[in-house]
Amino acid sequence: MPRLLQYQSIKHFESKIQMALLNRIMFKIIDKLNFLGDNKFCQNQMMNSL
């Protein structure tokens, strides 16, 4: 496997992990906001701020 390809696949893998972590954190935050109250508004605010 060429070096560059290896590097790119590692980078790709890292970004997938970061996305998964981010999604989990976002889900927890949204879950808490849902628990607190007006979930549609909160979710829209969250999505708009991304």
C-alpha positions as CSV (number, residue, x, y, z in Angstrom):
1,M,0.0,0.0,0.0
2,P,1.5,3.4,-1.0
3,R,2.3,5.8,1.8
4,L,-0.1,8.5,0.6
5,L,-3.0,6.1,0.3
6,Q,-2.3,4.8,3.8
7,Y,-2.2,8.3,5.2
8,Q,-5.5,9.2,3.4
9,S,-7.3,6.2,4.7
10,I,-6.1,6.9,8.3
11,K,-7.3,10.5,7.9
12,H,-10.6,9.3,6.6
13,F,-11.0,6.9,9.5
14,E,-10.1,9.6,12.0
15,S,-12.7,11.9,10.5
16,K,-15.3,9.1,10.7
17,I,-14.5,8.7,14.4
18,Q,-14.7,12.4,15.0
19,M,-18.1,12.5,13.2
20,A,-19.4,9.6,15.3
21,L,-18.3,11.3,18.5
22,L,-19.8,14.6,17.5
23,N,-23.1,12.9,16.6
24,R,-23.1,11.2,20.0
25,I,-22.5,14.5,21.8
26,M,-25.1,16.3,19.7
27,F,-27.6,13.5,20.4
28,K,-27.0,13.8,24.1
29,I,-27.3,17.6,24.0
30,I,-30.5,17.5,21.9
31,D,-31.8,14.7,24.2
32,K,-31.3,17.0,27.2
33,L,-32.9,19.9,25.4
34,N,-35.9,17.8,24.6
35,F,-36.1,16.8,28.2
36,L,-36.1,20.5,29.2
37,G,-38.8,21.7,26.9
38,D,-39.7,22.9,23.4
39,N,-37.8,20.3,21.4
40,K,-38.6,21.4,17.9
41,F,-37.3,24.9,18.6
42,C,-34.1,23.6,20.2
43,Q,-33.4,21.1,17.5
44,N,-33.9,23.8,14.8
45,Q,-31.5,26.1,16.7
46,M,-28.9,23.3,17.0
47,M,-29.1,22.5,13.3
48,N,-28.9,26.1,12.3
49,S,-25.9,26.8,14.4
50,L,-23.9,24.0,12.7
